[in-house]
Amino acid sequence: MKYSADEFLDSVLTSEASTEAFARTEIIKWPGEDEAEARYHEIEDRIEDITFAFARRAIAEAFVIVANAVLERERGRERG
């Protein structure tokens, strides 16, 4: 099975990693009111969207470079 850098990034985006990052950094305080929670999530989503738009290309390029280097090294070991 072959995975692309985009699939890797999509798996990161759908994980709880970004939610945990917001919680740990306390960059935004949880509003504690039902009405404000929807707005909180909108802001959080927008921050994530812009951050990953900036980082996506660099992460994808690094992923491909590293994956190819590691796999090439492993193929060399298999050949002896």
mmJSON file of the N, C-alpha and C atoms, coordinates in Angstrom:
{"data_MODEL":{"atom_site":{
"group_PDB":["ATOM","ATOM","ATOM","ATOM","ATOM","ATOM","ATOM","ATOM","ATOM","ATOM","ATOM","ATOM","ATOM","ATOM","ATOM","ATOM","ATOM","ATOM","ATOM","ATOM","ATOM","ATOM","ATOM","ATOM","ATOM","ATOM","ATOM","ATOM","ATOM","ATOM","ATOM","ATOM","ATOM","ATOM","ATOM","ATOM","ATOM","ATOM","ATOM","ATOM","ATOM","ATOM","ATOM","ATOM","ATOM","ATOM","ATOM","ATOM","ATOM","ATOM","ATOM","ATOM","ATOM","ATOM","ATOM","ATOM","ATOM","ATOM","ATOM","ATOM","ATOM","ATOM","ATOM","ATOM","ATOM","ATOM","ATOM","ATOM","ATOM","ATOM","ATOM","ATOM","ATOM","ATOM","ATOM","ATOM","ATOM","ATOM","ATOM","ATOM","ATOM","ATOM","ATOM","ATOM","ATOM","ATOM","ATOM","ATOM","ATOM","ATOM","ATOM","ATOM","ATOM","ATOM","ATOM","ATOM","ATOM","ATOM","ATOM","ATOM","ATOM","ATOM","ATOM","ATOM","ATOM","ATOM","ATOM","ATOM","ATOM","ATOM","ATOM","ATOM","ATOM","ATOM","ATOM","ATOM","ATOM","ATOM","ATOM","ATOM","ATOM","ATOM","ATOM","ATOM","ATOM","ATOM","ATOM","ATOM","ATOM","ATOM","ATOM","ATOM","ATOM","ATOM","ATOM","ATOM","ATOM","ATOM","ATOM","ATOM","ATOM","ATOM","ATOM","ATOM","ATOM","ATOM","ATOM","ATOM","ATOM","ATOM","ATOM","ATOM","ATOM","ATOM","ATOM","ATOM","ATOM","ATOM","ATOM","ATOM","ATOM","ATOM","ATOM","ATOM","ATOM","ATOM","ATOM","ATOM","ATOM","ATOM","ATOM","ATOM","ATOM","ATOM","ATOM","ATOM","ATOM","ATOM","ATOM","ATOM","ATOM","ATOM","ATOM","ATOM","ATOM","ATOM","ATOM","ATOM","ATOM","ATOM","ATOM","ATOM","ATOM","ATOM","ATOM","ATOM","ATOM","ATOM","ATOM","ATOM","ATOM","ATOM","ATOM","ATOM","ATOM","ATOM","ATOM","ATOM","ATOM","ATOM","ATOM","ATOM","ATOM","ATOM","ATOM","ATOM","ATOM","ATOM","ATOM","ATOM","ATOM","ATOM","ATOM","ATOM","ATOM","ATOM","ATOM","ATOM","ATOM","ATOM","ATOM","ATOM","ATOM","ATOM","ATOM","ATOM","ATOM","ATOM","ATOM","ATOM"],
"id":[1,2,3,4,5,6,7,8,9,10,11,12,13,14,15,16,17,18,19,20,21,22,23,24,25,26,27,28,29,30,31,32,33,34,35,36,37,38,39,40,41,42,43,44,45,46,47,48,49,50,51,52,53,54,55,56,57,58,59,60,61,62,63,64,65,66,67,68,69,70,71,72,73,74,75,76,77,78,79,80,81,82,83,84,85,86,87,88,89,90,91,92,93,94,95,96,97,98,99,100,101,102,103,104,105,106,107,108,109,110,111,112,113,114,115,116,117,118,119,120,121,122,123,124,125,126,127,128,129,130,131,132,133,134,135,136,137,138,139,140,141,142,143,144,145,146,147,148,149,150,151,152,153,154,155,156,157,158,159,160,161,162,163,164,165,166,167,168,169,170,171,172,173,174,175,176,177,178,179,180,181,182,183,184,185,186,187,188,189,190,191,192,193,194,195,196,197,198,199,200,201,202,203,204,205,206,207,208,209,210,211,212,213,214,215,216,217,218,219,220,221,222,223,224,225,226,227,228,229,230,231,232,233,234,235,236,237,238,239,240],
"type_symbol":["N","C","C","N","C","C","N","C","C","N","C","C","N","C","C","N","C","C","N","C","C","N","C","C","N","C","C","N","C","C","N","C","C","N","C","C","N","C","C","N","C","C","N","C","C","N","C","C","N","C","C","N","C","C","N","C","C","N","C","C","N","C","C","N","C","C","N","C","C","N","C","C","N","C","C","N","C","C","N","C","C","N","C","C","N","C","C","N","C","C","N","C","C","N","C","C","N","C","C","N","C","C","N","C","C","N","C","C","N","C","C","N","C","C","N","C","C","N","C","C","N","C","C","N","C","C","N","C","C","N","C","C","N","C","C","N","C","C","N","C","C","N","C","C","N","C","C","N","C","C","N","C","C","N","C","C","N","C","C","N","C","C","N","C","C","N","C","C","N","C","C","N","C","C","N","C","C","N","C","C","N","C","C","N","C","C","N","C","C","N","C","C","N","C","C","N","C","C","N","C","C","N","C","C","N","C","C","N","C","C","N","C","C","N","C","C","N","C","C","N","C","C","N","C","C","N","C","C","N","C","C","N","C","C","N","C","C","N","C","C"],
"label_atom_id":["N","CA","C","N","CA","C","N","CA","C","N","CA","C","N","CA","C","N","CA","C","N","CA","C","N","CA","C","N","CA","C","N","CA","C","N","CA","C","N","CA","C","N","CA","C","N","CA","C","N","CA","C","N","CA","C","N","CA","C","N","CA","C","N","CA","C","N","CA","C","N","CA","C","N","CA","C","N","CA","C","N","CA","C","N","CA","C","N","CA","C","N","CA","C","N","CA","C","N","CA","C","N","CA","C","N","CA","C","N","CA","C","N","CA","C","N","CA","C","N","CA","C","N","CA","C","N","CA","C","N","CA","C","N","CA","C","N","CA","C","N","CA","C","N","CA","C","N","CA","C","N","CA","C","N","CA","C","N","CA","C","N","CA","C","N","CA","C","N","CA","C","N","CA","C","N","CA","C","N","CA","C","N","CA","C","N","CA","C","N","CA","C","N","CA","C","N","CA","C","N","CA","C","N","CA","C","N","CA","C","N","CA","C","N","CA","C","N","CA","C","N","CA","C","N","CA","C","N","CA","C","N","CA","C","N","CA","C","N","CA","C","N","CA","C","N","CA","C","N","CA","C","N","CA","C","N","CA","C","N","CA","C","N","CA","C","N","CA","C","N","CA","C","N","CA","C","N","CA","C"],
"label_alt_id":[null,null,null,null,null,null,null,null,null,null,null,null,null,null,null,null,null,null,null,null,null,null,null,null,null,null,null,null,null,null,null,null,null,null,null,null,null,null,null,null,null,null,null,null,null,null,null,null,null,null,null,null,null,null,null,null,null,null,null,null,null,null,null,null,null,null,null,null,null,null,null,null,null,null,null,null,null,null,null,null,null,null,null,null,null,null,null,null,null,null,null,null,null,null,null,null,null,null,null,null,null,null,null,null,null,null,null,null,null,null,null,null,null,null,null,null,null,null,null,null,null,null,null,null,null,null,null,null,null,null,null,null,null,null,null,null,null,null,null,null,null,null,null,null,null,null,null,null,null,null,null,null,null,null,null,null,null,null,null,null,null,null,null,null,null,null,null,null,null,null,null,null,null,null,null,null,null,null,null,null,null,null,null,null,null,null,null,null,null,null,null,null,null,null,null,null,null,null,null,null,null,null,null,null,null,null,null,null,null,null,null,null,null,null,null,null,null,null,null,null,null,null,null,null,null,null,null,null,null,null,null,null,null,null,null,null,null,null,null,null],
"label_comp_id":["MET","MET","MET","LYS","LYS","LYS","TYR","TYR","TYR","SER","SER","SER","ALA","ALA","ALA","ASP","ASP","ASP","GLU","GLU","GLU","PHE","PHE","PHE","LEU","LEU","LEU","ASP","ASP","ASP","SER","SER","SER","VAL","VAL","VAL","LEU","LEU","LEU","THR","THR","THR","SER","SER","SER","GLU","GLU","GLU","ALA","ALA","ALA","SER","SER","SER","THR","THR","THR","GLU","GLU","GLU","ALA","ALA","ALA","PHE","PHE","PHE","ALA","ALA","ALA","ARG","ARG","ARG","THR","THR","THR","GLU","GLU","GLU","ILE","ILE","ILE","ILE","ILE","ILE","LYS","LYS","LYS","TRP","TRP","TRP","PRO","PRO","PRO","GLY","GLY","GLY","GLU","GLU","GLU","ASP","ASP","ASP","GLU","GLU","GLU","ALA","ALA","ALA","GLU","GLU","GLU","ALA","ALA","ALA","ARG","ARG","ARG","TYR","TYR","TYR","HIS","HIS","HIS","GLU","GLU","GLU","ILE","ILE","ILE","GLU","GLU","GLU","ASP","ASP","ASP","ARG","ARG","ARG","ILE","ILE","ILE","GLU","GLU","GLU","ASP","ASP","ASP","ILE","ILE","ILE","THR","THR","THR","PHE","PHE","PHE","ALA","ALA","ALA","PHE","PHE","PHE","ALA","ALA","ALA","ARG","ARG","ARG","ARG","ARG","ARG","ALA","ALA","ALA","ILE","ILE","ILE","ALA","ALA","ALA","GLU","GLU","GLU","ALA","ALA","ALA","PHE","PHE","PHE","VAL","VAL","VAL","ILE","ILE","ILE","VAL","VAL","VAL","ALA","ALA","ALA","ASN","ASN","ASN","ALA","ALA","ALA","VAL","VAL","VAL","LEU","LEU","LEU","GLU","GLU","GLU","ARG","ARG","ARG","GLU","GLU","GLU","ARG","ARG","ARG","GLY","GLY","GLY","ARG","ARG","ARG","GLU","GLU","GLU","ARG","ARG","ARG","GLY","GLY","GLY"],
"label_asym_id":["A","A","A","A","A","A","A","A","A","A","A","A","A","A","A","A","A","A","A","A","A","A","A","A","A","A","A","A","A","A","A","A","A","A","A","A","A","A","A","A","A","A","A","A","A","A","A","A","A","A","A","A","A","A","A","A","A","A","A","A","A","A","A","A","A","A","A","A","A","A","A","A","A","A","A","A","A","A","A","A","A","A","A","A","A","A","A","A","A","A","A","A","A","A","A","A","A","A","A","A","A","A","A","A","A","A","A","A","A","A","A","A","A","A","A","A","A","A","A","A","A","A","A","A","A","A","A","A","A","A","A","A","A","A","A","A","A","A","A","A","A","A","A","A","A","A","A","A","A","A","A","A","A","A","A","A","A","A","A","A","A","A","A","A","A","A","A","A","A","A","A","A","A","A","A","A","A","A","A","A","A","A","A","A","A","A","A","A","A","A","A","A","A","A","A","A","A","A","A","A","A","A","A","A","A","A","A","A","A","A","A","A","A","A","A","A","A","A","A","A","A","A","A","A","A","A","A","A","A","A","A","A","A","A","A","A","A","A","A","A"],
"label_entity_id":["1","1","1","1","1","1","1","1","1","1","1","1","1","1","1","1","1","1","1","1","1","1","1","1","1","1","1","1","1","1","1","1","1","1","1","1","1","1","1","1","1","1","1","1","1","1","1","1","1","1","1","1","1","1","1","1","1","1","1","1","1","1","1","1","1","1","1","1","1","1","1","1","1","1","1","1","1","1","1","1","1","1","1","1","1","1","1","1","1","1","1","1","1","1","1","1","1","1","1","1","1","1","1","1","1","1","1","1","1","1","1","1","1","1","1","1","1","1","1","1","1","1","1","1","1","1","1","1","1","1","1","1","1","1","1","1","1","1","1","1","1","1","1","1","1","1","1","1","1","1","1","1","1","1","1","1","1","1","1","1","1","1","1","1","1","1","1","1","1","1","1","1","1","1","1","1","1","1","1","1","1","1","1","1","1","1","1","1","1","1","1","1","1","1","1","1","1","1","1","1","1","1","1","1","1","1","1","1","1","1","1","1","1","1","1","1","1","1","1","1","1","1","1","1","1","1","1","1","1","1","1","1","1","1","1","1","1","1","1","1"],
"label_seq_id":[1,1,1,2,2,2,3,3,3,4,4,4,5,5,5,6,6,6,7,7,7,8,8,8,9,9,9,10,10,10,11,11,11,12,12,12,13,13,13,14,14,14,15,15,15,16,16,16,17,17,17,18,18,18,19,19,19,20,20,20,21,21,21,22,22,22,23,23,23,24,24,24,25,25,25,26,26,26,27,27,27,28,28,28,29,29,29,30,30,30,31,31,31,32,32,32,33,33,33,34,34,34,35,35,35,36,36,36,37,37,37,38,38,38,39,39,39,40,40,40,41,41,41,42,42,42,43,43,43,44,44,44,45,45,45,46,46,46,47,47,47,48,48,48,49,49,49,50,50,50,51,51,51,52,52,52,53,53,53,54,54,54,55,55,55,56,56,56,57,57,57,58,58,58,59,59,59,60,60,60,61,61,61,62,62,62,63,63,63,64,64,64,65,65,65,66,66,66,67,67,67,68,68,68,69,69,69,70,70,70,71,71,71,72,72,72,73,73,73,74,74,74,75,75,75,76,76,76,77,77,77,78,78,78,79,79,79,80,80,80],
"pdbx_PDB_ins_code":[null,null,null,null,null,null,null,null,null,null,null,null,null,null,null,null,null,null,null,null,null,null,null,null,null,null,null,null,null,null,null,null,null,null,null,null,null,null,null,null,null,null,null,null,null,null,null,null,null,null,null,null,null,null,null,null,null,null,null,null,null,null,null,null,null,null,null,null,null,null,null,null,null,null,null,null,null,null,null,null,null,null,null,null,null,null,null,null,null,null,null,null,null,null,null,null,null,null,null,null,null,null,null,null,null,null,null,null,null,null,null,null,null,null,null,null,null,null,null,null,null,null,null,null,null,null,null,null,null,null,null,null,null,null,null,null,null,null,null,null,null,null,null,null,null,null,null,null,null,null,null,null,null,null,null,null,null,null,null,null,null,null,null,null,null,null,null,null,null,null,null,null,null,null,null,null,null,null,null,null,null,null,null,null,null,null,null,null,null,null,null,null,null,null,null,null,null,null,null,null,null,null,null,null,null,null,null,null,null,null,null,null,null,null,null,null,null,null,null,null,null,null,null,null,null,null,null,null,null,null,null,null,null,null,null,null,null,null,null,null],
"Cartn_x":[0.849,0.0,0.894,0.589,1.387,0.622,1.302,0.705,1.365,0.58,1.134,1.325,2.071,2.276,0.934,0.057,-1.26,-2.063,-1.97,-2.668,-2.115,-0.794,-0.16,-0.689,-0.708,-1.175,-2.651,-3.442,-4.859,-5.072,-4.245,-4.387,-4.023,-3.055,-2.7,-3.865,-4.448,-5.539,-6.769,-7.008,-8.193,-7.933,-6.713,-6.408,-6.743,-6.496,-6.743,-5.521,-4.487,-3.249,-3.453,-4.192,-4.375,-5.254,-6.263,-7.107,-6.282,-5.402,-4.527,-3.565,-3.091,-2.188,-2.882,-4.135,-4.88,-5.045,-5.341,-5.544,-4.257,-3.161,-1.892,-1.328,-1.428,-0.856,-1.747,-3.02,-4.005,-4.022,-3.771,-3.759,-5.145,-6.176,-7.549,-8.187,-8.848,-9.528,-10.897,-11.211,-12.508,-13.576,-14.607,-15.574,-16.485,-16.795,-17.634,-19.114,-19.49,-20.896,-21.263,-22.42,-22.822,-22.814,-23.304,-23.376,-21.98,-21.042,-19.69,-18.857,-19.248,-18.472,-18.412,-19.496,-19.508,-18.523,-18.515,-17.578,-16.144,-15.91,-14.584,-14.094,-14.947,-14.562,-14.314,-15.087,-14.862,-13.478,-13.12,-11.813,-10.698,-10.869,-9.898,-9.702,-10.786,-10.713,-9.998,-10.279,-9.639,-8.136,-7.729,-6.299,-5.635,-6.271,-5.737,-5.626,-6.677,-6.672,-5.511,-5.322,-4.257,-2.889,-2.739,-1.462,-1.063,-1.986,-1.652,-1.487,-2.155,-1.925,-0.483,0.031,1.421,2.399,2.074,3.009,2.911,1.802,1.537,2.661,3.087,4.113,5.427,5.856,7.117,7.035,5.922,5.757,5.734,5.009,4.925,6.295,7.041,8.374,9.301,9.276,10.121,9.728,8.441,7.95,8.464,8.359,8.795,10.304,11.066,12.525,12.939,12.398,12.76,12.302,11.077,10.571,11.419,11.749,12.581,13.972,14.566,15.903,15.89,14.921,14.837,14.572,13.651,13.339,14.509,15.233,16.415,17.475,17.668,18.624,18.191,16.898,16.384,16.54,16.308,16.498,17.949,18.857,20.287,20.641,20.033,20.275,19.766,18.619,18.04,18.917,19.577,20.422,21.75,22.05,23.229,24.321],
"Cartn_y":[-1.176,0.0,1.239,2.175,3.384,4.561,5.344,6.511,7.762,8.79,10.058,11.007,12.06,13.077,13.715,13.884,14.456,13.559,12.248,11.326,11.413,11.565,11.73,12.99,14.094,15.358,15.297,14.664,14.527,13.74,12.723,11.949,12.794,13.69,14.598,15.549,16.083,17.035,16.416,15.146,14.505,13.9,14.004,13.495,14.565,14.256,15.199,16.07,15.984,16.711,18.215,18.772,20.224,20.656,19.867,20.177,20.174,19.191,19.116,20.31,20.733,21.889,23.145,23.35,24.506,24.421,23.244,23.071,23.291,22.721,22.834,24.249,24.929,26.275,27.33,26.985,27.924,29.232,29.109,30.284,30.932,30.099,30.586,29.951,30.743,30.221,29.672,28.481,27.882,28.786,29.143,30.137,29.688,28.402,27.914,28.214,28.804,29.087,28.414,27.789,27.055,27.92,29.154,30.037,30.38,30.535,30.936,29.759,28.548,27.375,27.217,27.488,27.386,28.379,29.583,30.607,30.202,29.644,29.154,28.137,27.192,26.16,26.754,27.77,28.445,29.094,29.763,30.42,29.374,28.335,27.249,26.634,26.362,25.782,26.712,28.004,28.972,29.028,29.025,29.017,27.764,26.617,25.365,25.419,25.904,25.968,26.808,27.976,28.873,28.304,27.771,27.185,26.055,25.139,24.009,24.398,25.458,25.938,26.409,27.107,27.561,26.393,25.458,24.372,23.187,23.037,21.846,21.525,22.5,22.244,21.8,22.503,22.15,20.765,20.448,19.138,18.049,18.288,17.296,17.039,18.102,17.942,17.187,17.544,16.856,15.388,15.108,13.737,12.893,13.404,12.666,12.432,13.464,13.338,12.296,12.397,11.477,10.056,9.909,8.571,7.909,8.652,8.091,7.716,8.549,8.267,7.01,6.911,5.743,4.475,4.551,3.377,2.969,3.917,3.59,2.901,3.389,2.755,1.321,1.128,-0.21,-1.135,-0.613,-1.443,-1.853,-0.951,-1.265,-2.369,-2.37,-3.433,-4.769,-4.751,-5.988,-6.587,-5.727,-6.213,-6.749,-6.381,-6.956,-6.029],
"Cartn_z":[0.0,0.0,0.0,-0.878,-1.0,-0.388,0.411,1.03,0.483,0.326,-0.143,1.03,0.784,1.811,2.183,1.209,1.503,2.435,2.228,3.124,4.538,4.641,5.947,6.627,5.898,6.467,6.834,5.984,6.295,7.582,7.816,9.046,10.265,10.102,11.195,11.467,10.41,10.559,11.212,10.966,11.531,12.909,13.379,14.72,15.752,16.974,18.062,18.368,17.547,17.825,17.899,16.961,16.984,18.146,18.458,19.613,20.889,20.999,22.169,22.22,21.048,21.003,21.514,21.131,21.634,23.143,23.635,25.073,25.859,25.374,26.106,26.108,24.966,24.876,25.506,25.685,26.213,25.421,24.109,23.25,23.183,23.305,23.372,24.603,25.378,26.561,26.173,26.671,26.412,27.009,26.231,26.685,27.814,27.873,28.955,28.778,27.667,27.387,26.07,26.02,24.823,23.569,23.669,22.516,21.991,22.878,22.495,21.99,22.329,21.917,20.403,19.714,18.25,17.648,18.165,17.671,17.974,19.153,19.526,18.501,18.141,17.177,15.789,15.409,14.131,14.095,15.172,15.264,15.245,16.027,16.08,14.685,13.982,12.637,11.669,11.766,10.866,11.122,12.38,12.723,12.147,12.321,11.784,10.261,9.6,8.13,7.604,8.165,7.699,8.039,9.25,9.657,8.726,8.463,7.61,6.152,5.715,4.353,4.2,5.206,5.184,5.31,6.173,6.478,5.518,4.83,4.025,3.033,2.27,1.26,1.889,2.933,3.592,4.213,4.841,5.466,4.399,3.317,2.244,1.629,1.362,0.784,1.731,3.006,3.984,4.109,4.127,4.234,3.07,1.864,0.68,0.71,1.049,1.107,2.145,3.321,4.403,4.088,3.626,3.3,2.223,1.185,0.121,0.62,1.451,1.98,2.851,3.725,4.608,3.794,2.856,2.045,1.166,0.643,-0.165,0.694,1.899,2.818,3.129,3.359,3.66,2.454,1.267,0.072,-0.076,0.265,0.22,1.185,2.352,3.338,2.821,2.147,1.636,0.53,-0.257,-1.333,-0.805,0.391,1.006,1.206],
"occupancy":[1.0,1.0,1.0,1.0,1.0,1.0,1.0,1.0,1.0,1.0,1.0,1.0,1.0,1.0,1.0,1.0,1.0,1.0,1.0,1.0,1.0,1.0,1.0,1.0,1.0,1.0,1.0,1.0,1.0,1.0,1.0,1.0,1.0,1.0,1.0,1.0,1.0,1.0,1.0,1.0,1.0,1.0,1.0,1.0,1.0,1.0,1.0,1.0,1.0,1.0,1.0,1.0,1.0,1.0,1.0,1.0,1.0,1.0,1.0,1.0,1.0,1.0,1.0,1.0,1.0,1.0,1.0,1.0,1.0,1.0,1.0,1.0,1.0,1.0,1.0,1.0,1.0,1.0,1.0,1.0,1.0,1.0,1.0,1.0,1.0,1.0,1.0,1.0,1.0,1.0,1.0,1.0,1.0,1.0,1.0,1.0,1.0,1.0,1.0,1.0,1.0,1.0,1.0,1.0,1.0,1.0,1.0,1.0,1.0,1.0,1.0,1.0,1.0,1.0,1.0,1.0,1.0,1.0,1.0,1.0,1.0,1.0,1.0,1.0,1.0,1.0,1.0,1.0,1.0,1.0,1.0,1.0,1.0,1.0,1.0,1.0,1.0,1.0,1.0,1.0,1.0,1.0,1.0,1.0,1.0,1.0,1.0,1.0,1.0,1.0,1.0,1.0,1.0,1.0,1.0,1.0,1.0,1.0,1.0,1.0,1.0,1.0,1.0,1.0,1.0,1.0,1.0,1.0,1.0,1.0,1.0,1.0,1.0,1.0,1.0,1.0,1.0,1.0,1.0,1.0,1.0,1.0,1.0,1.0,1.0,1.0,1.0,1.0,1.0,1.0,1.0,1.0,1.0,1.0,1.0,1.0,1.0,1.0,1.0,1.0,1.0,1.0,1.0,1.0,1.0,1.0,1.0,1.0,1.0,1.0,1.0,1.0,1.0,1.0,1.0,1.0,1.0,1.0,1.0,1.0,1.0,1.0,1.0,1.0,1.0,1.0,1.0,1.0,1.0,1.0,1.0,1.0,1.0,1.0,1.0,1.0,1.0,1.0,1.0,1.0],
"B_iso_or_equiv":[0.0,0.0,0.0,0.0,0.0,0.0,0.0,0.0,0.0,0.0,0.0,0.0,0.0,0.0,0.0,0.0,0.0,0.0,0.0,0.0,0.0,0.0,0.0,0.0,0.0,0.0,0.0,0.0,0.0,0.0,0.0,0.0,0.0,0.0,0.0,0.0,0.0,0.0,0.0,0.0,0.0,0.0,0.0,0.0,0.0,0.0,0.0,0.0,0.0,0.0,0.0,0.0,0.0,0.0,0.0,0.0,0.0,0.0,0.0,0.0,0.0,0.0,0.0,0.0,0.0,0.0,0.0,0.0,0.0,0.0,0.0,0.0,0.0,0.0,0.0,0.0,0.0,0.0,0.0,0.0,0.0,0.0,0.0,0.0,0.0,0.0,0.0,0.0,0.0,0.0,0.0,0.0,0.0,0.0,0.0,0.0,0.0,0.0,0.0,0.0,0.0,0.0,0.0,0.0,0.0,0.0,0.0,0.0,0.0,0.0,0.0,0.0,0.0,0.0,0.0,0.0,0.0,0.0,0.0,0.0,0.0,0.0,0.0,0.0,0.0,0.0,0.0,0.0,0.0,0.0,0.0,0.0,0.0,0.0,0.0,0.0,0.0,0.0,0.0,0.0,0.0,0.0,0.0,0.0,0.0,0.0,0.0,0.0,0.0,0.0,0.0,0.0,0.0,0.0,0.0,0.0,0.0,0.0,0.0,0.0,0.0,0.0,0.0,0.0,0.0,0.0,0.0,0.0,0.0,0.0,0.0,0.0,0.0,0.0,0.0,0.0,0.0,0.0,0.0,0.0,0.0,0.0,0.0,0.0,0.0,0.0,0.0,0.0,0.0,0.0,0.0,0.0,0.0,0.0,0.0,0.0,0.0,0.0,0.0,0.0,0.0,0.0,0.0,0.0,0.0,0.0,0.0,0.0,0.0,0.0,0.0,0.0,0.0,0.0,0.0,0.0,0.0,0.0,0.0,0.0,0.0,0.0,0.0,0.0,0.0,0.0,0.0,0.0,0.0,0.0,0.0,0.0,0.0,0.0,0.0,0.0,0.0,0.0,0.0,0.0],
"pdbx_formal_charge":[null,null,null,null,null,null,null,null,null,null,null,null,null,null,null,null,null,null,null,null,null,null,null,null,null,null,null,null,null,null,null,null,null,null,null,null,null,null,null,null,null,null,null,null,null,null,null,null,null,null,null,null,null,null,null,null,null,null,null,null,null,null,null,null,null,null,null,null,null,null,null,null,null,null,null,null,null,null,null,null,null,null,null,null,null,null,null,null,null,null,null,null,null,null,null,null,null,null,null,null,null,null,null,null,null,null,null,null,null,null,null,null,null,null,null,null,null,null,null,null,null,null,null,null,null,null,null,null,null,null,null,null,null,null,null,null,null,null,null,null,null,null,null,null,null,null,null,null,null,null,null,null,null,null,null,null,null,null,null,null,null,null,null,null,null,null,null,null,null,null,null,null,null,null,null,null,null,null,null,null,null,null,null,null,null,null,null,null,null,null,null,null,null,null,null,null,null,null,null,null,null,null,null,null,null,null,null,null,null,null,null,null,null,null,null,null,null,null,null,null,null,null,null,null,null,null,null,null,null,null,null,null,null,null,null,null,null,null,null,null],
"auth_seq_id":[1,1,1,2,2,2,3,3,3,4,4,4,5,5,5,6,6,6,7,7,7,8,8,8,9,9,9,10,10,10,11,11,11,12,12,12,13,13,13,14,14,14,15,15,15,16,16,16,17,17,17,18,18,18,19,19,19,20,20,20,21,21,21,22,22,22,23,23,23,24,24,24,25,25,25,26,26,26,27,27,27,28,28,28,29,29,29,30,30,30,31,31,31,32,32,32,33,33,33,34,34,34,35,35,35,36,36,36,37,37,37,38,38,38,39,39,39,40,40,40,41,41,41,42,42,42,43,43,43,44,44,44,45,45,45,46,46,46,47,47,47,48,48,48,49,49,49,50,50,50,51,51,51,52,52,52,53,53,53,54,54,54,55,55,55,56,56,56,57,57,57,58,58,58,59,59,59,60,60,60,61,61,61,62,62,62,63,63,63,64,64,64,65,65,65,66,66,66,67,67,67,68,68,68,69,69,69,70,70,70,71,71,71,72,72,72,73,73,73,74,74,74,75,75,75,76,76,76,77,77,77,78,78,78,79,79,79,80,80,80],
"auth_comp_id":["MET","MET","MET","LYS","LYS","LYS","TYR","TYR","TYR","SER","SER","SER","ALA","ALA","ALA","ASP","ASP","ASP","GLU","GLU","GLU","PHE","PHE","PHE","LEU","LEU","LEU","ASP","ASP","ASP","SER","SER","SER","VAL","VAL","VAL","LEU","LEU","LEU","THR","THR","THR","SER","SER","SER","GLU","GLU","GLU","ALA","ALA","ALA","SER","SER","SER","THR","THR","THR","GLU","GLU","GLU","ALA","ALA","ALA","PHE","PHE","PHE","ALA","ALA","ALA","ARG","ARG","ARG","THR","THR","THR","GLU","GLU","GLU","ILE","ILE","ILE","ILE","ILE","ILE","LYS","LYS","LYS","TRP","TRP","TRP","PRO","PRO","PRO","GLY","GLY","GLY","GLU","GLU","GLU","ASP","ASP","ASP","GLU","GLU","GLU","ALA","ALA","ALA","GLU","GLU","GLU","ALA","ALA","ALA","ARG","ARG","ARG","TYR","TYR","TYR","HIS","HIS","HIS","GLU","GLU","GLU","ILE","ILE","ILE","GLU","GLU","GLU","ASP","ASP","ASP","ARG","ARG","ARG","ILE","ILE","ILE","GLU","GLU","GLU","ASP","ASP","ASP","ILE","ILE","ILE","THR","THR","THR","PHE","PHE","PHE","ALA","ALA","ALA","PHE","PHE","PHE","ALA","ALA","ALA","ARG","ARG","ARG","ARG","ARG","ARG","ALA","ALA","ALA","ILE","ILE","ILE","ALA","ALA","ALA","GLU","GLU","GLU","ALA","ALA","ALA","PHE","PHE","PHE","VAL","VAL","VAL","ILE","ILE","ILE","VAL","VAL","VAL","ALA","ALA","ALA","ASN","ASN","ASN","ALA","ALA","ALA","VAL","VAL","VAL","LEU","LEU","LEU","GLU","GLU","GLU","ARG","ARG","ARG","GLU","GLU","GLU","ARG","ARG","ARG","GLY","GLY","GLY","ARG","ARG","ARG","GLU","GLU","GLU","ARG","ARG","ARG","GLY","GLY","GLY"],
"auth_asym_id":["A","A","A","A","A","A","A","A","A","A","A","A","A","A","A","A","A","A","A","A","A","A","A","A","A","A","A","A","A","A","A","A","A","A","A","A","A","A","A","A","A","A","A","A","A","A","A","A","A","A","A","A","A","A","A","A","A","A","A","A","A","A","A","A","A","A","A","A","A","A","A","A","A","A","A","A","A","A","A","A","A","A","A","A","A","A","A","A","A","A","A","A","A","A","A","A","A","A","A","A","A","A","A","A","A","A","A","A","A","A","A","A","A","A","A","A","A","A","A","A","A","A","A","A","A","A","A","A","A","A","A","A","A","A","A","A","A","A","A","A","A","A","A","A","A","A","A","A","A","A","A","A","A","A","A","A","A","A","A","A","A","A","A","A","A","A","A","A","A","A","A","A","A","A","A","A","A","A","A","A","A","A","A","A","A","A","A","A","A","A","A","A","A","A","A","A","A","A","A","A","A","A","A","A","A","A","A","A","A","A","A","A","A","A","A","A","A","A","A","A","A","A","A","A","A","A","A","A","A","A","A","A","A","A","A","A","A","A","A","A"],
"auth_atom_id":["N","CA","C","N","CA","C","N","CA","C","N","CA","C","N","CA","C","N","CA","C","N","CA","C","N","CA","C","N","CA","C","N","CA","C","N","CA","C","N","CA","C","N","CA","C","N","CA","C","N","CA","C","N","CA","C","N","CA","C","N","CA","C","N","CA","C","N","CA","C","N","CA","C","N","CA","C","N","CA","C","N","CA","C","N","CA","C","N","CA","C","N","CA","C","N","CA","C","N","CA","C","N","CA","C","N","CA","C","N","CA","C","N","CA","C","N","CA","C","N","CA","C","N","CA","C","N","CA","C","N","CA","C","N","CA","C","N","CA","C","N","CA","C","N","CA","C","N","CA","C","N","CA","C","N","CA","C","N","CA","C","N","CA","C","N","CA","C","N","CA","C","N","CA","C","N","CA","C","N","CA","C","N","CA","C","N","CA","C","N","CA","C","N","CA","C","N","CA","C","N","CA","C","N","CA","C","N","CA","C","N","CA","C","N","CA","C","N","CA","C","N","CA","C","N","CA","C","N","CA","C","N","CA","C","N","CA","C","N","CA","C","N","CA","C","N","CA","C","N","CA","C","N","CA","C","N","CA","C","N","CA","C","N","CA","C","N","CA","C","N","CA","C","N","CA","C","N","CA","C"],
"pdbx_PDB_model_num":[1,1,1,1,1,1,1,1,1,1,1,1,1,1,1,1,1,1,1,1,1,1,1,1,1,1,1,1,1,1,1,1,1,1,1,1,1,1,1,1,1,1,1,1,1,1,1,1,1,1,1,1,1,1,1,1,1,1,1,1,1,1,1,1,1,1,1,1,1,1,1,1,1,1,1,1,1,1,1,1,1,1,1,1,1,1,1,1,1,1,1,1,1,1,1,1,1,1,1,1,1,1,1,1,1,1,1,1,1,1,1,1,1,1,1,1,1,1,1,1,1,1,1,1,1,1,1,1,1,1,1,1,1,1,1,1,1,1,1,1,1,1,1,1,1,1,1,1,1,1,1,1,1,1,1,1,1,1,1,1,1,1,1,1,1,1,1,1,1,1,1,1,1,1,1,1,1,1,1,1,1,1,1,1,1,1,1,1,1,1,1,1,1,1,1,1,1,1,1,1,1,1,1,1,1,1,1,1,1,1,1,1,1,1,1,1,1,1,1,1,1,1,1,1,1,1,1,1,1,1,1,1,1,1,1,1,1,1,1,1]
}}}
